[in-house]
Structures are given as structure tokens and as C-alpha cells.
Amino acid sequence: MSCRVVRTVLLGSCGLLWTTIVMAQTYAIPAVVRGVAGSGGSFWASELRVLRRSLSERVTVRRTWVALQGGGSADGASGPSWTLEAGPGHAERVLILTGEELLQGTSAPQGVVGVEVAGDAWVLFRAANSQGKPRLPDDGSGACCWPGNGQAGMALGAALEGPSTIPWLSAGKSVFRNNIALVNPNPGPLSFRVWVRIAAPAASASPGREWEEAARLLPIDVSLPAWGWTALNDVFSHYRLAPCPVLCPPFFTGVAPAYVSIEPTSAASYYAYASVIYSPLNDPEFVPALPGRLDWVPSQ
């Protein structure tokens, strides 16, 4: 978190200096889309909501970078900005920005966007399967919300550094699809090694209650350019064409819990998350990566 002095006032002849300091927090907004066709006839759009906690405090949102597939860019001080003004006549509580607004100035249909929020506010995102329908209400009173099912969550705050873990995937039988996203918010390239790990019912436990690590699949190496973003879509499909080993990983034979270890090759900051989709309903769940690593199972 960074601080910025936004106002300095000299009071009287005593020379008392009064400063007002606004805390500026940087967030990453995942899954920013402005009309993207997906699997199963889905069509995705997104929105950002900034909820101001105090009407007496001015809140400003400024875009600072855009991560795109193939590489994006930093905005610097010239990025687009939006403000909830404070004072008499300003009772606005919520600022809503669409994917179209967040991705302005680019031709990309989707990406990950960094914003700096100055002022006391909560920042949330939603990506919805709108099926191409307009935002509601559509009666001309001011649209606020994309229709359809989707995923929502708090914007990502502090970036990751060093190893991290995505603690929740669901593997097996094409019932679930698991997409893993990696984001490089830096002016230089960044590489990762991604390990997918799968559990199986523990022999000493009641079925379905306790699970033990059964397989650590071959690693996936990922390289991102500056301000780059990528998604490992349906990550288990990377392995389904491989010959089945003597002990088949559970995703070949049944549904099982899984998780991901991410090892960056440098100390640069990054973001990572997963989207776990229940295929019959095409309904996603958002799972951010957590800082830190799991130990390796000796037999793997």
C-alpha cells in the first residue's frame, strides 16, 4: 500500500501545517471481459464495483496497467480515471465500471487490469454469462448489472512473490473444467513452473472424508512477456493424451480434489488464480492463489 499527500493547508499566523493523506491501494481485477464467447454457448461480460465507505471522503480510481495475452502496457499517470466526489450534493455510494471501460484504449476482448484506488472503499468484480443480453434494468433508468450466472469476488490486493498454491481444483470425467490464470504486472518477462497435484481417498480413512496425495503430474512451464497474461484452459486436458501409468491418476477414473503449486523463476511479483467450472451448468467458481508452498510427497 502507498500513501499520497493530496492537500496541504496553512492555518493562521502560527504556521500550523495540516495535511490530508489519502491511502492509495493497488488492485488487480481478474477476468475483465467485454463480450467474449465461451464454452457451451456462453457469452461473458464483466463489471467492477467500488463501494465507498464514507460519503465524506473522495474516492478516485485510476487504471495503472493492462495485462494482455501477448503483452500489455503500463498507463503511468495518464491512465483513465473515475471519481466519486465528496461534499454537499454528492451522495454517490457505488461506482460501476464495465469491461468496456476498463479495457478502453486496447483492442483486446479480455485481460487483467490494475487499478489504484485512492480513498476508503471496497473493490469487487464480477464476470457473468450474460448470453449477449444487455445490463439490467433495461428500462432506461440506468443499467447496473449483467444478467446470468457467473463468478464474483474481491479484487486481488497484494501481489504474490515467491511460491504460491491454488488450493482448490476439482478433477475428473469432464464434469469439471479447471482454468489457471497467471499474470505478470511487471515491465520485464517472467516465467513459472506449474505443478498440478491430485488426491485420492486415503486408505486409512472413511471414503470421501480424508484424501492423500496420489500424483504430481508433469510440470507445465509458462513464460509471460512484460504485462502479460495467460490462461491454462481445461488444465487436465494437457495430460489426457498421455499414456496411462500403472497407477492411473484419479482424473482418468473418477472425480477427485486437486491443487496447484506455482514456482516463479524470479522474485518478481505476480498474480495467479483459478476458475473451476461445473461443466453441466457452465458455472464457474473463482479461487485465488495463496502465498506459500506445500511440501513434496516423498514418493512423488
Protein Blocks (a to p, Z undefined) as FASTA:
>chain_A
ZZddfbdcdehjkopacdddddddddddehiaehiadehhiacddddddddfblkbccdd
ddfbdcdehiaadebjmbccddddedehiacfbdcddfklmmgoiabfbdcdddddedjd
ddddddddekopacddfehnopabdgdddddddddfbdcehjdddfbdceeehlaccddd
dddfbfbdcddddddddddddfkbcehkaccdfbdcddddddddehiacddehkllmmmm
pccdfbdcfklnoccddddddddfbfbdcddddddddfklopacdddddeddddddfkZZ
